[in-house]
């Protein structure tokens, strides 16, 4: 079933952010419709069989797939409508949105639109990793889909690039599939992640190479090895896959094709302190209660030491937040 032609709130993407927002907004009595291009709602966690998920929201630790099912159930129990296999084709001013659905193309008019498209891991091409182009090079999401959804074991001795939390998720997914990573490679001087997540490589005896780059991937039909560079020293290591993790960037293809202003530093939409985009009908985040739209002042960094900042706009308002801002 497609969303109705007019509605209170349209949420784009049914991952954790979109489903959580749908629960809160639907609980307030708004007509909320969530659309997602995938065959099933839940976002990335439904690809992930390991824990820990859920403690912050549900005060219990669960695997990714159970966490996704719980989020879906909460949204639906509060009255939100979820539409899968529904792709947003275009965003137009004042909440007019084009959708591609199993029954054809539709245009809907929403009083408010929440963009919850999330992020993606930076690809091999965007990292300028040279060499050949064999099979066996993938990101964490693709790996988790193969292991947890397709029940496949795609390799035995991969190298993991990165040391963010998602990198250790890739490590746990490898363990689940029976693979033993040859090494973890981190271009920076220290691990990116923090706390207990630093311990699995040590416990499992997996070498961690800091200040090290993957400069080339080798293999014809499938990965056979990589070239590592640390300082001026290069060496080749044998492996049968490369899992490229982290360095997240917004999924912004939809934004770039729209009328919304995109921040060149974050590559996401410019927002004010309440999460409103340049068109105030569109939101990239919500603060629960919002004042009515007001003129905004653009904020720009004057020092190159600041890579990016948010918000990029400050609403010039002294109004008391209104409960009806999303209504």
N, C-alpha and C positions, 0 to 999 in steps of 0.2 A: 504494500500500500504506500502511495506517495504522500508527502506532507500536504496539508490543505493549502489553498491558494493564498490565504491570509492567516497570520498567526502572531502570537505575542513574541516568542523568542525562538530563533533558529540557532542551533549550536552546530558548528562544523567540526566534525570528527568525534568519534565515540571511544576515545582513549580515557585514561584516568581523569584528566583535567575536564574533558567535556562531560563525562558521566557524573563527576562530582558536582559540577556546576548545575547540571540538569536536575539532580536530586534537590539541591538547595532552592532553585528557582521554582520547580514544580511544587515543592512543599509550600511555597508562598501563594499558591493558587494560580500561577501563570500557566498558560498553554505553551508547553515546551516541546519542541521537536528536535531530535538529534539525527544528523545524517552522517553516514560513513561509507566510503567506497568499498570497504572490505566485505567479505561474505558474512562476517561475524563481528559483533562489537567487542570492545575490551582493549583494543590497542596492543602495544608491544607486550604487556604482561601475559596476555594469553599465549604468547609464543614461549613463555619461560616457565619451566617446571620447578625451578628451585625457589627457595625462600631467601631473605626475609621480605615479605610484603605485608601490608595491612596493619602494622602496629599503630601507626599514627591515626588512622581513621577508625579502625575497628577494635583496637586494643587486643589484637591477637596476631600471631605470626602465621602466615600461610604462604603457599607457593603462588607463583604468578597466575596460573590458570584459575585457581580458586579465588584469588583476589579479583580477577577480571569478572568472574561470575557474580561475586558479591556486589561489585559496583553496578553491574547491569541490573541485578535484582533490586537494589536500593533505588535506582533511578526509575525503574518501572513501577515499583511499589508506591512511589510518591506521585505517580501520574505522568511521567515523561514518556514520550513516544520515540522509539528508536527505529530508524530506517536504514538498513544496510543495502549494499549494492547501489548506493546513491552517491553520485559524484557531483560536487559543485563545479560548474563549468565557468561561471563568471560572477563577479560582484559588481553591482551597479549602485549609484548613489541612493541614499535614503532607504536602505534595506531591501532593495529589489535584487533577487538572487536567482540565477539560472541553474537548474539541476538536470542531470541526466539520470534517469531512473529505469528500472526494468520495463516500464510501460511507455518510455519515450522521454522527450524533453519537456520540462515544465518550468515556469517562472513563478516564484512565490514572493510575497511581500511580508516582511517581518518588521515588527516594531523595534526590535533589537536583534543584532546578530553577534554572536560570540565566536571568535575565531580560535579554535583549539587544535590547530593542525600539528602542533608539536615540533620536533626537531629530527634531524637525521645525522648519521655519522658521516664525517668527511671522507670522501672516496679516495681511492688510490690515485686517480687522475688529478684530483685537487691537491694532493700532497706531493705531486711531481715525482712519484716513484718510477724509476725507469725499468729497463729490462724487457723481457718478452711478455706475452699476454696469455698464459696458460689457464686452464681451469684450476680451481682450488683457492682462488682469492675472493674473500667475502667479508662482509661486516658482521657484527654480532647478531643483528636482527635476522639476517639470512641464515646464519649458523643455528640460531635457536629454532627457526622455522623448520629446518631440516631435521634437527634432533628431536624436538618435542612434539611437533605437529606431524611430520612425515615419518617419524621413527626411523631415521637413517643415521648411519655412522659414516660421514663423508671422508674422514681421513684418520690417521693414527698419530702423526708427529708434526703438529703445526707449530708455527711461530705466531705469537700474539704481539701486535704492535699497539702500544699504549699502556697506561697504568691508572686510568680513571676507574671509578666504581664499575662501569660497564665492562672494563677490561677483565676484571675479576669475575664478573658474571660470565664472560666468555670462557674463562678458565674453568669455572664450575660446570658449564655446559659441555666442555671438552671431556671433563672427568665423567660426566653422566653418560657420554657416548662411548667411553672406553679409550679415548685418545689421551696421550700424554704430551703436553706441549714441550718442545725442545727448549724454548726460552721465551721470556717477555722482554720486549725492547722498548725503552723510553728515551725519546730525544732529549729530554731535560735532565738537569742534574739530580733531581729528586723525584720520587714517586708522586704522582698527582693526587692519589687518593689518601685517605687518612684512617687512623684508628685500626681496629682489628682487621680491616680489609687488607692491610699490608702483609698479613702473616701467611696466607695460603701458599705463596710460592716457596717460602722458607720451609714450611711444614712438608710440602710435597717434593722439595729438593729441585725446584725449577729455577735455573739461573735467571737473574734479572740484570740486563745490560743497560746502565744509565749513560747519559751523554752519547747515545748511539742512534744512528739513523739507518733505516733500510734504504739503500740507494738503488737496488735493482732486484727484480724477481726473475728467477730462471726456470726454464722448463718449456717443452714444446706443447704437448697436449695437457700436461698436468704439472703442477709445481714440483721442482726437484731441489730447489734451494734458494737462498737469498744472499746478497752481498750486504754486509754490515760495515758501517764506517764510524769510527770513534776517533775524533781528532783527525790526524793524518793517516791513521792506520785503517786499512780495509782487510776484510777476511770474508770467506764464503762459508756458509753453514748449510748443511743438508736439512731439508724438511719436506713435508708433502702438502703443505697448505700455509696460507698467510691469512690470519684473521685481523682485519684492520678495524680498530675500535675507537670510539670516542671522538673528540674534537667536534662536538655537536654544533650544528648550524640550523637556523630555522628552515622549515619547509615553506618557502616563500614564493613558489612559482605562481600561485593564485594571487598573491598580493602584488607581485610585479606587473601582472597583467591588468590590475584594477586601478581605480582612481585613488586608492589610499596611498598616503605618503610612506615610503619605506626608508628607514634609517640606514645610511650607508655603512655605519660601523657595526651595528648588531645584525643587519640584514633582515630584521623584523620590522613591524610597523612602528611608526612614531606614535607614542601614547602620552597622555597626560598622567597626572598622579593618581587618577581614578581608573586607569586602564583603557580610556577612550581613545580611539584612533582619530585621524584627521577628519573623517566623517563621523560625527558623534553617535550615529546609530550603530556603528561597529565598535566592538570591544575586543581587546586581546587578553584582558583579565578583568575580574570584577572585585570590588571592595565591599560588596554587600549593599551599602546604602550610598547613593550618589547624589550630588547636587545637580540641578538642571545645567545643560550646556552653557558655557560662557566663553568669552574670548580667551585665547591662550597665548602665552609668551614662549617662543622657542628658546631652548637652552642649548648652547654649543660649547664644547670643550675648547679651551684656548691653549692647552698644553699637550704636546704630543705624547707625554708620559701617560696620559689617560687614553686607554684603548677604546672604551665605549662607556656610555652612561645611560641610565634610565631613571625617571621618565625624560623624554626629549621635549615635552611641552608641559608648562605649568598653567593650569586653569586659573584665571584671575577672578576668583569668586570668594565671597565671604558668607555664602548662604549655608544654612543648616542642611545637612544631607537629607534627601527626600526618599521615603520608602517607595515612592512610585517611580523611581528613576528607571527601573527595568520593566515597568508596566506599560 
